[in-house]
Amino acid sequence: MSVLVLGTVGYGWSRLHELNKSVRGGDVIADAGPKAPDGATDILLVGNDSRVNAQGEQLSENMLRKLRASSDGSANNLTDTMILVRIPDGGRRASAVSFPRDTLVDLDRFGEHKLNSALARAQAAAEQRLRGRGVTGAELARKSRTAGQKFFVSTIEELAGVDIDHYAEVNLLGFYRLTKAVGGVKVCLRRPVDDSEYSGAVFPAGPQVLSGSEALAFVRQRHGLPRGDLDRVVRQQAFLAGLANKILSAGILGNPAKVSALMDALENSVTLDKGWNIVGFAGKMRGIAADDIEFSTIPVRLRGGEVVAKPKRVERYVDDLLSGRTDETDRPTRSGSAEERPGGTAGFSGTSGLGGDRAAESETGARESAEPGVEQRPTTADDVPCVY
C-alpha cells in the first residue's frame, strides 16, 4: 500500500531515484511491464510476518517486543496480507482486491495448503535444493527467497487469472516504521477488543489514531473476531484506506520533513521487483485521489472452519472487478442489516468477499446467510469505516 501512494508525493524526487536503486528484490517478475489488454498495471502488494530487517538479519529481542512479535522461527515468511492492485492506463483510479491468508489452494507440487504458506514452502524447498548444490550464505538466502517469491506470484496469477507486472513486499518492521512516519492512521472500532494474549490488540470502541506496534496489533488481530481472518482482512482494508487518505492529504504532502521520513521508512522496509521503475510509476500515480482507490475481497466460503474458494469464480470476480465491470449475481454479499452483519456498520463500505447461494459456517460456528442480491459498496480511501 505504501507503494500505491508513492506517486502522490510532491517532494523529494531525488529521494525516489535513490529508493528506486536501494529497495530491489530478485527477479521476481520474469517479464516486467503492463500485460493487461487495456495497458493497466497489476501490482501484488504483500505484508510478510518476517522477523528480519532489510539486510536479512534477525531483529533484536527488544525490537520484537516493540512489534509484539515472538521470535519463533516457525511463524516466519507467512504472507499474511495479499492485495492485488490494478492501476488503469493513465492512472484514473485504482482497484484493490484482498486474498484471505487462510484460503485453501492447490500449491502444485506441495498439495493443498493455505495461501499464505506458498512463499515459505517454495523458499524452503529451494533452499534445500540449493544447499545440495553447495550454495551457502547470502547467495543461498537471496536465491531461495527469490524462488519462493516467484512461486507465490505464479500461485496468485493462476488463482486470479491475471499476469502480475510488479511485486512489492513489506515486513513487520517496515509496517511499524511506515505508520510512525505518517504520524498514525485513524481507525474506528465497533466495540472494545482485548487480544493481549495473541496480537496485543487492546483498544476501546470508537475512532482512534494508531501507529507503530498498535497499528500492527490492529491489522494482525484475528482471535476474538466474529469471522476470524475474514474480519482481519476487513480491518486491513480499512487501515490501508485510512493510510492512503492520510498520505494523500495535505498534512503529509505539505510537510517536507514528513515526506522525508516516509521515504526513509520505505527505503528501509520495502522489497520491489528488480524491473520496476518506481520513479516512472510515481509520475503515473500522481493523478489518483483518495476516493479513486477501492478495496474488496475475493469470494470465499467458510466450510467447517476452513476458508475455501472456487478458482473459476475467483478469476471471474477479479476480472470483472479490475476491469470496472459488475456482475450482480457474483458480487460479495451478505444479508441482514448493517447492525447484524459481522464486519459491517452503518456507513461501512467494505466488502467481505463472503457470498454464495446457501448459508456458510463461520469460524465461530455461527451461521450467516449469504443470499445473492444484497450489495455492499467497496471500501474507498476517503472512508474511515467502523469495523470489528
Secondary structure, 3 states (H helix, E strand, C coil): CCCCCHHHCCCCHHHHHHHHHHCECCCCCCCCCCCCCCCCEEEEEEEECCCECCCCCECCHHHHHHHCCCCCHHHCCCEEEEEEEEECCCCCCEEEEECCCCEEEECHHHCEEEHHHHHHHHHHHHHHHHHHCCCCHHHHHHHHHHHHHHHHHHHHHHHHCCCCCEEEEECHHHHHHHHHHCCCEEEEECCCEEECCCCCEEECCEEEEECHHHHHHHHHCCCCCCCCHHHHHHHHHHHHHHHHHHHHCHHHHCCHHHHHHHHHHHHCCEEECCCCCHHHHHHHHCCCCHHHEEEEECCEEEECCEEECCHHHHHHHHHHHHCCCCCCCCCCECCCCCCCCCCCCCCCCCCCCECCCCCEECCCCCEECCCCCCECCCEECCCCCEEC
